[in-house]
Amino acid sequence: MREERSEALAIELRRRGLDTPALLLLEAHRPLRPLLANLAVFLSPLARPLLGRSVDRIQAALDDDDGYDRLIGQLEKEVDG
């Protein structure tokens, strides 16, 4: 996930009042992220008819360690600041 994409997602979560719950969920699921990435690959043929191209974006986000950490950093900055 690129820097501007993670920042835009953090802004949107904050606008909806979901920044703290999202941060808690991201931190709680950090150890499961590699498993979730593999599960997304396995389930993509089933999810693609329902979600369309969103499946590719979800997969890319789960595969990107730096993007995951960047999003957490953006959310922490917003919660702390």
Secondary structure per residue as TSV (DSSP state, phi and psi in degrees):
chain	resnum	aa	ss	phi	psi
A	1	M	-	360.0	127.4
A	2	R	-	-71.7	161.0
A	3	E	H	-56.9	-46.9
A	4	E	H	-68.0	-31.5
A	5	R	H	-70.3	-42.3
A	6	S	H	-67.1	-36.8
A	7	E	H	-66.5	-41.8
A	8	A	H	-63.9	-40.1
A	9	L	H	-65.9	-41.3
A	10	A	H	-63.5	-40.5
A	11	I	H	-64.0	-43.1
A	12	E	H	-66.1	-40.5
A	13	L	H	-63.4	-40.5
A	14	R	H	-65.8	-41.3
A	15	R	H	-60.7	-34.6
A	16	R	T	-89.0	0.1
A	17	G	T	76.6	22.4
A	18	L	-	-110.4	13.3
A	19	D	H	-66.0	-44.3
A	20	T	H	-68.7	-47.5
A	21	P	H	-60.8	-38.2
A	22	A	H	-64.8	-41.5
A	23	L	H	-62.4	-43.8
A	24	L	H	-62.2	-42.8
A	25	L	H	-67.5	-41.5
A	26	L	H	-62.9	-44.1
A	27	E	H	-65.2	-40.8
A	28	A	H	-67.4	-32.1
A	29	H	H	-98.2	4.4
A	30	R	G	-54.1	-45.4
A	31	P	G	-65.7	-23.9
A	32	L	G	-90.1	-5.7
A	33	R	H	-54.3	-45.1
A	34	P	H	-63.1	-38.1
A	35	L	H	-67.1	-40.4
A	36	L	H	-64.9	-35.2
A	37	A	H	-64.3	-43.0
A	38	N	H	-66.8	-38.3
A	39	L	H	-64.5	-37.8
A	40	A	H	-63.9	-38.4
A	41	V	H	-64.4	-44.5
A	42	F	H	-64.0	-40.5
A	43	L	H	-90.4	-4.5
A	44	S	H	-58.8	-37.8
A	45	P	H	-62.3	-30.1
A	46	L	H	-82.0	-34.8
A	47	A	H	-82.1	-25.4
A	48	R	H	-58.4	-42.4
A	49	P	H	-63.3	-28.5
A	50	L	H	-85.1	-41.1
A	51	L	H	-105.7	-13.3
A	52	G	T	64.5	-135.8
A	53	R	T	-71.1	-11.6
A	54	S	H	-61.0	-27.6
A	55	V	H	-59.2	-41.4
A	56	D	H	-65.2	-40.1
A	57	R	H	-67.5	-39.7
A	58	I	H	-63.6	-45.5
A	59	Q	H	-60.4	-44.5
A	60	A	H	-63.3	-39.7
A	61	A	H	-65.6	-40.6
A	62	L	H	-71.5	-28.3
A	63	D	H	-79.4	-16.6
A	64	D	-	-98.0	99.9
A	65	D	H	-60.1	-44.8
A	66	D	H	-64.7	-39.6
A	67	G	H	-65.0	-40.1
A	68	Y	H	-61.3	-47.0
A	69	D	H	-66.3	-37.0
A	70	R	H	-62.9	-43.0
A	71	L	H	-63.7	-42.3
A	72	I	H	-61.5	-43.0
A	73	G	H	-61.6	-42.0
A	74	Q	H	-62.3	-43.2
A	75	L	H	-68.6	-38.3
A	76	E	H	-64.8	-39.3
A	77	K	H	-61.9	-40.3
A	78	E	H	-72.0	-38.3
A	79	V	H	-71.2	-42.8
A	80	D	H	-72.7	-34.5
A	81	G	-	-92.8	360.0
